[in-house]
Amino acid sequence: MNNLTVATQHHADSTVITVAGEIDLATCPLLGEATIVPLTGKTLHLDMSEVSFMDSAGLNLMLKLRRRLLAEGSRLSVTGLQDQPASVLHLTQTYPLLVTDVAAAACTCTGSAPTA
């Protein structure tokens, strides 16, 4: 059984969602529910520093979330990536789309330097 915990903090100019555990087909609905927040013009920070695993379902969720937020005039900022989730983003060439703060999201992935 996969475990995922999601904590949400609302601020005046942004919302921070801190995720811990594994993001996969079984746990995506929980994260998806947490991301349904009104953010018009604000930034959603997705703190993934405690996420040890993410599969294609998690990637799909993040890409759909990014598209929705852009349509609303908002922004997605993914930070704190561990090696495996960062590798998924690099492998699929979506890292630059989702990780906007390279310093905060620096990872130690072998052979995959963040792009500016």
Buried (B, 14 or more C-beta within 10 A) or exposed (E): EEEBEBEEEEEEEBBBBBBBBBBBEBBBEBBBEBBEEEBEEBBBBBBBEBBEBBBEBBBEBBBEBBEBBEEBEBBBBBBBBBEBBBBBBBEEEBBEBBBBEBEBBBBEBEEBEBEE
